[in-house]
Amino acid sequence: MTIRTKIAVQFSIIVATILAIFSIAIYLISENYRQKEFYNSLRDRALTTSRLLIKEPQIDKQLLKVIDKNTLSSLYPAQVLVFNDSNQVAYYNYEADTIYYSPELLDRIRSQRYIETTFGDKQVVGTMYSDTSSKSYAVLAQAEDVYGKQKLENIKETMYVGYFSAILLTILLGFIFAGQSLKPISNINDEISQITATSLKRKLETGNNKDEIATLALNFNRMLSRLDKSFELQKSFVSNASHELRTPLAAVKSEIQVALQNERTPDEYKGILSTLLHDNDRLIKLTNSLLVLAKSEDDANFKLNPIRVDEVLFSVQDEILHLNPNFTVLIDFDEIPDDMNWVTVHGKVELLKTLFMNLVDNACKYSQNQQADIRIKANKGNCLISVSDTGIGIPNEELEHVFEPFYRTKNASTFKGSGIGLSICRRIVDLHQGKISVKSEISKGSLFVVVLPHV
């Protein structure tokens, strides 16, 4: 079932339910009003008959019957009975061989003074009437409201016709209304069907930019922009990775070709193998960096655990010094916090170690004294780790590009590297809901600050 059909059906059901409740309510109210109106008419008829009979003794009973038959035609033939204190019939306005009545009903009338009840299809009213001599009479009036029931039946038939006509009209208009309402979505579907991987820059029409359809189109356009950016990053990644891998692979091939051109002494072969080993290490390091960068883009299974930042930094210090004994790594607190939770973050140990390994390695590598200074401080919301050096620095115009994959500053071209490390750092910080920033001055050094929310 299409959305258009669902909307039309649901809309029709809602309207049908409302109309049914409304119609039933009108019918019940009309029926209640008819009964009350008829009871009041019966009571007036009973009191009028009693008044003529008791207060106007000169009026003959037969004459009164004639008057009864020729007045209040809307209630005709209403049957009126008047009983005295001894429950004897003082008057009746219809022809009958035997008058049937219930003494219990007369007792109820005398005790309650006024009652309304039914007998078969007839409505019955019982009331008390007193004359000037304080004699009390029980008066019964009963009749079938033929005219009122006919009017109510006409109302019911009119409601049936109106109800089903309204339902049919609602269904028709519901389909038209649903079609018009969903037309912008149909237009969006048509536009989306024409977008391919080569046309991600194409945008959807946003209409009036105010309703939910416009919001959907805007969100879809933002998604297209993100997809386009991801595709561009992927293309750039593949292109740059191919370029970076090609250089050491070409060097390895050249070394092998040179080695095969002539006979070599064992020492010469050892030298060539040593060079090949160096190039192979470079390839391994580059490949591992590319793998970390690629894996960091997939955070579907990323699970965070409480981690002490200072412990991660001391572990990084040990590994850096083990791999590079000539490096110097200094770690200190600006102020040791009373609560160790201030230096505990939700994160993944391997990724945090990669983050700080890259920052510390760069600080030592680009500094003449091969030293990195690490400072730890914390506030109520975050743990801040700064890594500073006194190295070559970064030109101001290139600061905004240093976190891009494979980007290397001009003054760093003489140092070995692939330009992947800082882009990995930024991605890891983003995964930990943190921030990374850099300040630098040429020939004076750089300061990288990592801000991570603590527990």
GUKOL-680372 format. One record per residue (C-alpha): residue number from 1; residue in three letters; x negated, y, z negated. Coordinates in nm, 4 decimals, padded with zeros to 6 digits. Example, Ala and Ser with C-alpha at 12.3 -4.5 7.8 and 13.67 -1.06 7.14 Angstrom:
2
   seq   type         c1         c2         c3
     1    Ala   -01.2300   -00.4500   -00.7800
     2    Ser   -01.3670   -00.1060   -00.7140
END
This chain:
455
   seq   type         c1         c2         c3
     1    Met    00.0000    00.0000    00.0000
     2    Thr   -00.1391    00.3368    00.1027
     3    Ile   -00.1722    00.6238   -00.1407
     4    Arg    00.0886    00.8144    00.0591
     5    Thr    00.3414    00.5335    00.0104
     6    Lys    00.2536    00.5004   -00.3594
     7    Ile    00.3041    00.8729   -00.4187
     8    Ala    00.6345    00.8736   -00.2285
     9    Val    00.7640    00.5646   -00.4140
    10    Gln    00.6551    00.6888   -00.7569
    11    Phe    00.8001    01.0336   -00.6880
    12    Ser    01.1300    00.8766   -00.5756
    13    Ile    01.1455    00.6528   -00.8840
    14    Ile    01.0861    00.9502   -01.1147
    15    Val    01.3519    01.1613   -00.9426
    16    Ala    01.5966    00.8668   -00.9367
    17    Thr    01.5437    00.8105   -01.3086
    18    Ile    01.5956    01.1774   -01.3913
    19    Leu    01.9087    01.1949   -01.1747
    20    Ala    02.0461    00.8742   -01.3294
    21    Ile    01.9946    01.0051   -01.6831
    22    Phe    02.1424    01.3407   -01.5862
    23    Ser    02.4456    01.1798   -01.4158
    24    Ile    02.5136    00.9431   -01.7044
    25    Ala    02.4876    01.2314   -01.9498
    26    Ile    02.7353    01.4412   -01.7464
    27    Tyr    02.9762    01.1483   -01.7200
    28    Leu    02.9651    01.0743   -02.0936
    29    Ile    03.0046    01.4419   -02.1813
    30    Ser    03.3000    01.4707   -01.9405
    31    Glu    03.4617    01.1567   -02.0863
    32    Asn    03.4152    01.2869   -02.4397
    33    Tyr    03.5593    01.6252   -02.3417
    34    Arg    03.8574    01.4567   -02.1671
    35    Gln    03.9381    01.2520   -02.4764
    36    Lys    03.9135    01.5512   -02.7108
    37    Glu    04.1232    01.7657   -02.4799
    38    Phe    04.3865    01.4951   -02.4502
    39    Tyr    04.3917    01.4331   -02.8271
    40    Asn    04.4460    01.8051   -02.8812
    41    Ser    04.7303    01.8039   -02.6286
    42    Leu    04.8867    01.5037   -02.7998
    43    Arg    04.8622    01.6767   -03.1355
    44    Asp    05.0245    01.9923   -02.9959
    45    Arg    05.2995    01.7808   -02.8425
    46    Ala    05.3614    01.6029   -03.1748
    47    Leu    05.3695    01.9275   -03.3731
    48    Thr    05.5943    02.1004   -03.1200
    49    Thr    05.8425    01.8147   -03.1301
    50    Ser    05.8378    01.8108   -03.5125
    51    Arg    05.8904    02.1852   -03.5311
    52    Leu    06.1894    02.1787   -03.2990
    53    Leu    06.3402    01.8818   -03.4808
    54    Ile    06.2914    02.0022   -03.8372
    55    Lys    06.2959    02.3831   -03.8219
    56    Glu    06.5719    02.4051   -03.5623
    57    Pro    06.8431    02.1745   -03.7015
    58    Gln    07.0974    02.3141   -03.4513
    59    Ile    06.9067    02.1394   -03.1705
    60    Asp    07.0618    01.8023   -03.0980
    61    Lys    06.8284    01.5034   -03.0804
    62    Gln    06.9541    01.4120   -02.7360
    63    Leu    06.8892    01.7668   -02.6211
    64    Leu    06.5408    01.7440   -02.7695
    65    Lys    06.4771    01.4289   -02.5683
    66    Val    06.5792    01.6139   -02.2548
    67    Ile    06.3427    01.8966   -02.3459
    68    Asp    06.0653    01.6423   -02.4070
    69    Lys    06.1131    01.4936   -02.0647
    70    Asn    06.1057    01.8268   -01.8864
    71    Thr    05.8101    01.9934   -02.0658
    72    Leu    05.4442    01.9250   -02.0862
    73    Ser    05.4608    01.7263   -01.7623
    74    Ser    05.0895    01.6607   -01.7694
    75    Leu    05.1430    01.4346   -02.0711
    76    Tyr    05.4585    01.2695   -01.9501
    77    Pro    05.5588    01.0053   -02.0452
    78    Ala    05.4205    01.0781   -02.3941
    79    Gln    05.5881    00.8810   -02.6682
    80    Val    05.6604    01.0720   -02.9909
    81    Leu    05.7770    00.9146   -03.3184
    82    Val    05.8685    01.1041   -03.6360
    83    Phe    05.8855    00.9168   -03.9694
    84    Asn    06.0277    01.0415   -04.2993
    85    Asp    05.8905    00.9693   -04.6469
    86    Ser    06.0591    00.6248   -04.6468
    87    Asn    05.8836    00.5310   -04.3204
    88    Gln    06.2192    00.5435   -04.1427
    89    Val    06.2269    00.6682   -03.7857
    90    Ala    06.3697    01.0198   -03.7881
    91    Tyr    06.3212    01.0764   -03.4163
    92    Tyr    06.1800    00.9085   -03.1041
    93    Asn    06.1780    01.0490   -02.7510
    94    Tyr    06.1928    00.7336   -02.5415
    95    Glu    06.4419    00.4622   -02.4826
    96    Ala    06.3714    00.1354   -02.6684
    97    Asp    06.5809   -00.1351   -02.8290
    98    Thr    06.3280   -00.1832   -03.1071
    99    Ile    06.0698    00.0583   -03.2434
   100    Tyr    05.7460   -00.1108   -03.3488
   101    Tyr    05.5100    00.0615   -03.5880
   102    Ser    05.2400   -00.0210   -03.8433
   103    Pro    05.2979    00.0762   -04.2099
   104    Glu    04.9215    00.0673   -04.2610
   105    Leu    04.8801    00.3259   -03.9867
   106    Leu    05.1409    00.5519   -04.1476
   107    Asp    04.9603    00.5163   -04.4826
   108    Arg    04.6347    00.6218   -04.3153
   109    Ile    04.8059    00.9241   -04.1630
   110    Arg    04.9446    01.0309   -04.5007
   111    Ser    04.6080    00.9814   -04.6751
   112    Gln    04.3851    01.1386   -04.4067
   113    Arg    04.6472    01.3931   -04.2829
   114    Tyr    04.5204    01.3528   -03.9243
   115    Ile    04.3830    01.0576   -03.7251
   116    Glu    04.2813    00.9867   -03.3673
   117    Thr    04.2760    00.6292   -03.2350
   118    Thr    04.3528    00.4175   -02.9319
   119    Phe    04.6025    00.1455   -02.8551
   120    Gly    04.5320   -00.0402   -02.5296
   121    Asp    04.4997    00.2196   -02.2540
   122    Lys    04.6769    00.4808   -02.4627
   123    Gln    04.5366    00.7434   -02.6951
   124    Val    04.7181    00.7843   -03.0260
   125    Val    04.7380    01.0869   -03.2552
   126    Gly    04.8849    01.0786   -03.6044
   127    Thr    04.9468    01.3924   -03.8085
   128    Met    05.1544    01.5219   -04.0993
   129    Tyr    05.4192    01.7935   -04.0764
   130    Ser    05.6060    01.9607   -04.3668
   131    Asp    05.9313    02.1569   -04.3546
   132    Thr    06.0382    02.4483   -04.5718
   133    Ser    06.1808    02.2154   -04.8360
   134    Ser    05.8378    02.0533   -04.8763
   135    Lys    05.9485    01.7331   -04.7126
   136    Ser    05.6628    01.5614   -04.5269
   137    Tyr    05.6943    01.3778   -04.1985
   138    Ala    05.4439    01.1481   -04.0319
   139    Val    05.4312    01.2177   -03.6599
   140    Leu    05.2866    00.9775   -03.4016
   141    Ala    05.2217    01.0716   -03.0388
   142    Gln    05.0734    00.8361   -02.7813
   143    Ala    05.0175    00.8504   -02.4060
   144    Glu    04.7786    00.7442   -02.1316
   145    Asp    04.5752    01.0253   -01.9788
   146    Val    04.6375    00.9211   -01.6190
   147    Tyr    04.5573    01.2626   -01.4756
   148    Gly    04.2381    01.3006   -01.6839
   149    Lys    04.1173    00.9534   -01.5915
   150    Gln    04.1792    01.0253   -01.2248
   151    Lys    03.9713    01.3409   -01.2506
   152    Leu    03.6953    01.1456   -01.4286
   153    Glu    03.7080    00.8775   -01.1572
   154    Asn    03.6719    01.1484   -00.8933
   155    Ile    03.3728    01.2875   -01.0802
   156    Lys    03.2155    00.9401   -01.0937
   157    Glu    03.2638    00.8818   -00.7213
   158    Thr    03.1203    01.2241   -00.6457
   159    Met    02.8189    01.1442   -00.8644
   160    Tyr    02.7625    00.8124   -00.6846
   161    Val    02.7656    00.9790   -00.3442
   162    Gly    02.5478    01.2666   -00.4648
   163    Tyr    02.3077    01.0325   -00.6453
   164    Phe    02.2388    00.8020   -00.3509
   165    Ser    02.2265    01.0923   -00.1070
   166    Ala    01.9732    01.2659   -00.3317
   167    Ile    01.7645    00.9459   -00.3538
   168    Leu    01.7534    00.9047    00.0238
   169    Leu    01.6633    01.2707    00.0663
   170    Thr    01.3965    01.2392   -00.2059
   171    Ile    01.2377    00.9375   -00.0345
   172    Leu    01.2289    01.1194    00.2987
   173    Leu    01.0911    01.4413    00.1509
   174    Gly    00.8516    01.2384   -00.0693
   175    Phe    00.6849    01.0852    00.2369
   176    Ile    00.6647    01.4244    00.4054
   177    Phe    00.5317    01.5906    00.0898
   178    Ala    00.2764    01.3125    00.0259
   179    Gly    00.1593    01.3306    00.3857
   180    Gln    00.1098    01.7053    00.3659
   181    Ser   -00.0640    01.6796    00.0277
   182    Leu   -00.3024    01.4065    00.1451
   183    Lys   -00.3767    01.5688    00.4790
   184    Pro   -00.6925    01.7430    00.3456
   185    Ile   -00.8185    01.4046    00.2210
   186    Ser   -00.7508    01.2531    00.5641
   187    Asn   -00.9502    01.5372    00.7176
   188    Ile   -01.2338    01.4686    00.4737
   189    Asn   -01.2266    01.0985    00.5681
   190    Asp   -01.2494    01.1912    00.9362
   191    Glu   -01.5455    01.4183    00.8668
   192    Ile   -01.7190    01.1597    00.6472
   193    Ser   -01.6839    00.8906    00.9151
   194    Gln   -01.8927    01.1079    01.1475
   195    Ile   -02.1810    01.1549    00.9005
   196    Thr   -02.4773    00.9226    00.9494
   197    Ala   -02.8279    00.8934    00.8067
   198    Thr   -02.9462    01.1358    01.0752
   199    Ser   -02.6803    01.3985    01.0041
   200    Leu   -02.6934    01.4323    00.6251
   201    Lys   -02.7326    01.8077    00.6584
   202    Arg   -02.3762    01.8268    00.7872
   203    Lys   -02.1304    01.9627    00.5296
   204    Leu   -01.7592    01.9102    00.4725
   205    Glu   -01.5020    02.1874    00.4931
   206    Thr   -01.4125    02.3057    00.1412
   207    Gly   -01.0803    02.4735    00.2258
   208    Asn   -00.9756    02.7379   -00.0249
   209    Asn   -01.2546    02.6479   -00.2732
   210    Lys   -00.9953    02.6438   -00.5532
   211    Asp   -00.8017    02.3156   -00.5682
   212    Glu   -00.9100    01.9585   -00.6498
   213    Ile   -00.9613    01.8741   -00.2802
   214    Ala   -01.2069    02.1617   -00.2508
   215    Thr   -01.3862    02.0369   -00.5641
   216    Leu   -01.4089    01.6890   -00.4094
   217    Ala   -01.5559    01.8339   -00.0903
   218    Leu   -01.8047    02.0471   -00.2869
   219    Asn   -01.9170    01.7486   -00.4942
   220    Phe   -01.9529    01.5397   -00.1796
   221    Asn   -02.1597    01.8155   -00.0186
   222    Arg   -02.3831    01.8205   -00.3250
   223    Met   -02.4195    01.4431   -00.3000
   224    Leu   -02.5118    01.4769    00.0680
   225    Ser   -02.7742    01.7350   -00.0271
   226    Arg   -02.9183    01.4971   -00.2882
   227    Leu   -02.9191    01.2115   -00.0367
   228    Asp   -03.0854    01.4309    00.2235
   229    Lys   -03.3475    01.5337   -00.0296
   230    Ser   -03.4039    01.1707   -00.1274
   231    Phe   -03.4435    01.0701    00.2373
   232    Glu   -03.6909    01.3519    00.2922
   233    Leu   -03.8848    01.2481   -00.0188
   234    Gln   -03.8844    00.8889    00.1001
   235    Lys   -04.0128    00.9883    00.4430
   236    Ser   -04.2752    01.2086    00.2837
   237    Phe   -04.3707    00.9318    00.0423
   238    Val   -04.4125    00.6757    00.3216
   239    Ser   -04.6058    00.9200    00.5381
   240    Asn   -04.8386    01.0341    00.2606
   241    Ala   -04.8849    00.6832    00.1235
   242    Ser   -04.9790    00.5585    00.4701
   243    His   -05.2245    00.8439    00.5087
   244    Glu   -05.3835    00.7856    00.1665
   245    Leu   -05.4125    00.4105    00.2190
   246    Arg   -05.5513    00.4500    00.5695
   247    Thr   -05.8637    00.6358    00.4534
   248    Pro   -06.0044    00.3696    00.2159
   249    Leu   -05.8936    00.0904    00.4509
   250    Ala   -06.0776    00.2601    00.7386
   251    Ala   -06.3860    00.2958    00.5161
   252    Val   -06.3714   -00.0751    00.4277
   253    Lys   -06.3394   -00.1673    00.7941
   254    Ser   -06.6333    00.0565    00.8883
   255    Glu   -06.8532   -00.0950    00.6175
   256    Ile   -06.7705   -00.4457    00.7360
   257    Gln   -06.8353   -00.3565    01.1011
   258    Val   -07.1724   -00.2011    01.0163
   259    Ala   -07.2673   -00.5038    00.8072
   260    Leu   -07.1895   -00.7382    01.0974
   261    Gln   -07.3884   -00.5477    01.3594
   262    Asn   -07.7306   -00.6672    01.2397
   263    Glu   -07.8867   -00.9213    01.0156
   264    Arg   -07.9226   -00.7863    00.6623
   265    Thr   -08.1391   -00.8668    00.3681
   266    Pro   -07.9729   -00.9935    00.0499
   267    Asp   -08.0259   -00.6546   -00.1138
   268    Glu   -07.8619   -00.4775    00.1795
   269    Tyr   -07.5651   -00.7144    00.1614
   270    Lys   -07.5409   -00.6467   -00.2098
   271    Gly   -07.5346   -00.2744   -00.1411
   272    Ile   -07.2616   -00.3166    00.1176
   273    Leu   -07.0592   -00.5387   -00.1155
   274    Ser   -07.1020   -00.2816   -00.3922
   275    Thr   -06.9605   -00.0129   -00.1622
   276    Leu   -06.6744   -00.2427   -00.0621
   277    Leu   -06.6023   -00.3105   -00.4289
   278    His   -06.5868    00.0626   -00.4952
   279    Asp   -06.3468    00.1150   -00.2043
   280    Asn   -06.1422   -00.1832   -00.3214
   281    Asp   -06.1150   -00.0343   -00.6713
   282    Arg   -05.9998    00.2882   -00.5140
   283    Leu   -05.7358    00.0991   -00.3160
   284    Ile   -05.6166   -00.0838   -00.6262
   285    Lys   -05.5923    00.2379   -00.8249
   286    Leu   -05.4041    00.4112   -00.5431
   287    Thr   -05.1710    00.1141   -00.4981
   288    Asn   -05.0979    00.0996   -00.8718
   289    Ser   -05.0211    00.4708   -00.8743
   290    Leu   -04.7844    00.4308   -00.5789
   291    Leu   -04.6155    00.1388   -00.7568
   292    Val   -04.5666    00.3400   -01.0756
   293    Leu   -04.4244    00.6309   -00.8757
   294    Ala   -04.1867    00.4024   -00.6857
   295    Lys   -04.0743    00.2192   -01.0016
   296    Ser   -04.0164    00.5469   -01.1845
   297    Glu   -03.7549    00.6363   -00.9224
   298    Asp   -03.5485    00.3332   -01.0264
   299    Asp   -03.4267    00.3900   -01.3829
   300    Ala   -03.1268    00.1528   -01.3662
   301    Asn   -03.2795   -00.0734   -01.6330
   302    Phe   -03.4495    00.2025   -01.8261
   303    Lys   -03.4165    00.1317   -02.1980
   304    Leu   -03.5304    00.3761   -02.4676
   305    Asn   -03.6732    00.2801   -02.8043
   306    Pro   -03.8021    00.4896   -03.0988
   307    Ile   -04.1745    00.5559   -03.0433
   308    Arg   -04.4286    00.7510   -03.2485
   309    Val   -04.5923    00.9989   -03.0099
   310    Asp   -04.9104    01.0267   -03.2176
   311    Glu   -04.9600    00.6483   -03.2030
   312    Val   -04.9230    00.6546   -02.8240
   313    Leu   -05.1802    00.9343   -02.7996
   314    Phe   -05.4342    00.7518   -03.0172
   315    Ser   -05.3857    00.4415   -02.8016
   316    Val   -05.4444    00.6537   -02.4897
   317    Gln   -05.7575    00.7984   -02.6504
   318    Asp   -05.8976    00.4480   -02.7100
   319    Glu   -05.8280    00.3332   -02.3531
   320    Ile   -05.9702    00.6486   -02.1927
   321    Leu   -06.2910    00.6294   -02.3953
   322    His   -06.3238    00.2569   -02.3264
   323    Leu   -06.2979    00.3126   -01.9501
   324    Asn   -06.5047    00.6346   -01.9504
   325    Pro   -06.7529    00.6495   -02.2396
   326    Asn   -06.8727    00.9919   -02.1225
   327    Phe   -06.5302    01.1506   -02.1789
   328    Thr   -06.4366    01.3337   -02.5011
   329    Val   -06.0761    01.3303   -02.6253
   330    Leu   -05.9801    01.5315   -02.9345
   331    Ile   -05.6399    01.4899   -03.1017
   332    Asp   -05.5062    01.7102   -03.3807
   333    Phe   -05.1801    01.8320   -03.5363
   334    Asp   -05.1001    02.2018   -03.5473
   335    Glu   -04.9167    02.1156   -03.8657
   336    Ile   -04.8496    01.7684   -03.9981
   337    Pro   -04.4680    01.7383   -04.0302
   338    Asp   -04.3123    01.6181   -04.3545
   339    Asp   -04.0659    01.4072   -04.1588
   340    Met   -04.2303    01.1605   -03.9195
   341    Asn   -03.9076    01.1487   -03.7189
   342    Trp   -04.0182    01.4833   -03.5772
   343    Val   -04.2970    01.3034   -03.3880
   344    Thr   -04.0774    01.0053   -03.2986
   345    Val   -03.9044    01.0095   -02.9611
   346    His   -03.6746    00.7780   -02.7712
   347    Gly   -03.8848    00.6402   -02.4886
   348    Lys   -04.0731    00.3583   -02.3208
   349    Val   -04.4300    00.2960   -02.4362
   350    Glu   -04.5716    00.2012   -02.0951
   351    Leu   -04.4371    00.5111   -01.9264
   352    Leu   -04.5477    00.7476   -02.2042
   353    Lys   -04.8967    00.5966   -02.1958
   354    Thr   -04.9086    00.6495   -01.8182
   355    Leu   -04.7951    01.0101   -01.8676
   356    Phe   -05.0665    01.1017   -02.1170
   357    Met   -05.3339    00.8863   -01.9484
   358    Asn   -05.2886    01.0919   -01.6303
   359    Leu   -05.2962    01.4256   -01.8127
   360    Val   -05.5984    01.3373   -02.0254
   361    Asp   -05.7870    01.1803   -01.7328
   362    Asn   -05.7311    01.4928   -01.5198
   363    Ala   -05.8410    01.7208   -01.8049
   364    Cys   -06.1670    01.5318   -01.8472
   365    Lys   -06.2291    01.4767   -01.4756
   366    Tyr   -06.1934    01.8418   -01.3742
   367    Ser   -06.3930    01.9804   -01.6701
   368    Gln   -06.7678    02.0184   -01.6693
   369    Asn   -06.7879    01.9097   -02.0325
   370    Gln   -06.5452    01.6196   -01.9588
   371    Gln   -06.3357    01.7026   -02.2664
   372    Ala   -05.9607    01.7090   -02.3283
   373    Asp   -05.8016    01.8753   -02.6315
   374    Ile   -05.4644    01.7374   -02.7440
   375    Arg   -05.2470    01.9274   -02.9894
   376    Ile   -04.9270    01.7934   -03.1484
   377    Lys   -04.6579    02.0076   -03.3040
   378    Ala   -04.2858    01.9775   -03.3653
   379    Asn   -03.9773    02.1841   -03.4410
   380    Lys   -03.6222    02.0954   -03.5369
   381    Gly   -03.5315    01.9641   -03.1925
   382    Asn   -03.8459    01.8686   -03.0021
   383    Cys   -04.1938    01.7282   -03.0203
   384    Leu   -04.4492    01.9330   -02.8214
   385    Ile   -04.7755    01.7834   -02.6902
   386    Ser   -05.0278    02.0094   -02.5201
   387    Val   -05.3283    01.8870   -02.3208
   388    Ser   -05.5887    02.1546   -02.2415
   389    Asp   -05.9275    02.1661   -02.0719
   390    Thr   -06.1934    02.4153   -01.9680
   391    Gly   -06.2135    02.2938   -01.6084
   392    Ile   -06.1799    02.4407   -01.2611
   393    Gly   -05.8225    02.5669   -01.3144
   394    Ile   -05.5379    02.5947   -01.0650
   395    Pro   -05.4727    02.8952   -00.8385
   396    Asn   -05.1520    03.0831   -00.9307
   397    Glu   -05.0013    03.0409   -00.5850
   398    Glu   -05.0382    02.6627   -00.6123
   399    Leu   -04.9006    02.6121   -00.9654
   400    Glu   -04.5466    02.5436   -00.8424
   401    His   -04.6698    02.2672   -00.6092
   402    Val   -04.8928    02.0638   -00.8399
   403    Phe   -04.6092    01.8283   -00.9414
   404    Glu   -04.5241    01.7381   -00.5811
   405    Pro   -04.6326    01.3891   -00.4629
   406    Phe   -04.9742    01.3808   -00.2862
   407    Tyr   -05.0308    01.7535   -00.3328
   408    Arg   -05.3891    01.8512   -00.4154
   409    Thr   -05.5165    02.2013   -00.4764
   410    Lys   -05.7839    02.3423   -00.2501
   411    Asn   -06.0461    02.3659   -00.5245
   412    Ala   -05.9887    01.9987   -00.6195
   413    Ser   -06.0752    01.8571   -00.2766
   414    Thr   -06.4301    01.7693   -00.3866
   415    Phe   -06.2981    01.5483   -00.6693
   416    Lys   -06.1723    01.1958   -00.6149
   417    Gly   -05.7965    01.1591   -00.6399
   418    Ser   -05.4722    01.0939   -00.4540
   419    Gly   -05.2454    01.3721   -00.5779
   420    Ile   -04.9934    01.1293   -00.7257
   421    Gly   -05.0722    01.1553   -01.0975
   422    Leu   -04.8868    01.4794   -01.1815
   423    Ser   -04.5780    01.3824   -00.9794
   424    Ile   -04.5667    01.0609   -01.1847
   425    Cys   -04.5966    01.2706   -01.5023
   426    Arg   -04.3018    01.4909   -01.4096
   427    Arg   -04.0850    01.1913   -01.3196
   428    Ile   -04.1628    01.0209   -01.6517
   429    Val   -04.0823    01.3388   -01.8455
   430    Asp   -03.7513    01.3716   -01.6566
   431    Leu   -03.6597    01.0119   -01.7474
   432    His   -03.7172    01.0999   -02.1145
   433    Gln   -03.4918    01.4104   -02.0891
   434    Gly   -03.7915    01.6356   -02.1502
   435    Lys   -03.9823    01.9168   -01.9796
   436    Ile   -04.3372    01.9662   -01.8563
   437    Ser   -04.5030    02.2975   -01.7776
   438    Val   -04.8504    02.4223   -01.6857
   439    Lys   -05.0519    02.7385   -01.7377
   440    Ser   -05.3873    02.7799   -01.5708
   441    Glu   -05.6614    03.0256   -01.4837
   442    Ile   -05.9319    02.9724   -01.2267
   443    Ser   -06.2679    02.8620   -01.3765
   444    Lys   -06.1236    02.8816   -01.7296
   445    Gly   -05.9080    02.5719   -01.7464
   446    Ser   -05.5486    02.4493   -01.7602
   447    Leu   -05.2904    02.3866   -02.0303
   448    Phe   -05.0170    02.1261   -01.9767
   449    Val   -04.7308    02.1222   -02.2294
   450    Val   -04.4922    01.8262   -02.2605
   451    Val   -04.1693    01.8817   -02.4563
   452    Leu   -03.9788    01.5680   -02.5631
   453    Pro   -03.6653    01.5612   -02.7807
   454    His   -03.7334    01.3722   -03.1060
   455    Val   -03.4941    01.1465   -03.2975
END
